[in-house]
């Protein structure tokens, strides 16, 4: 079973799931960011995000990278 931990929840919750044998990831790793900045990140990376989602389970957007999770 896989879990996505909302960005508004503590990142340490992922460890709780891992310790009990579940897969879990913390969502969008942009931290505290203005909506305008988040929109710019999505716009700049839109094609890559769509492309990667075609062949992978999910992608994670940080301020510097698009991280692909197969």
N, C-alpha and C positions, 0 to 999 in steps of 0.2 A: 504494500500500500504506500502511496506517495502523498506527501502533504506540502502545500505551499503556505508558508508563514507570512502573513501580511506585514508590509513594511512598517506599519504603525505598532507592531508588537515587538518585544525584545528579541534580538537576534539569538540570544542564548536558548530560546525555546527550541531551536533546531537541535541542539544537543540532547534535550529531553527525549525527542523522538528517536534520534540516532541510538541513544542508550537502550531504548526499548525495541530496537531492531527495525525501525521504519526509516524510509527515505524522506527527507525533508529539506527544503531550501527556503531561505529568506528571500522575499520578492524585491523588486526594483531597488538596486543599491545606489540610488542617487543621493540619499541622505536628505537633509532639509534643503529644499531647493524651491525657488520661485516657479510658479506655473509657466511663466514666459520662458524661463531657462529649460524647463522640462519639455515644453513644446518644441523648442529649438533642437534639443537632443533627439527627440523622436523624429523630427523632420530631417535632420542630417543623416540619421541612420535608418530611415524608413525602408529603403530598398534592401539593405542588408538584413534587417529584421525579417521582412517578408520572405526573402530568399532562404534564410536559415530555417525559418519555421516550416518550410516545405519539406525538409528532410530530417528535422530534429524535433525533440519533444518540446523544448521551450528555450527562449533566449532571455538573458538578463542584461539590462541596460544600466551601465554605470556612467559616471560623468566622463570617463575616459575610454570605455570599451563596450563592445557588445560581446557578451560571454555566451557561448553556445553550449547547451546541455543536450547531448545526444540521447 
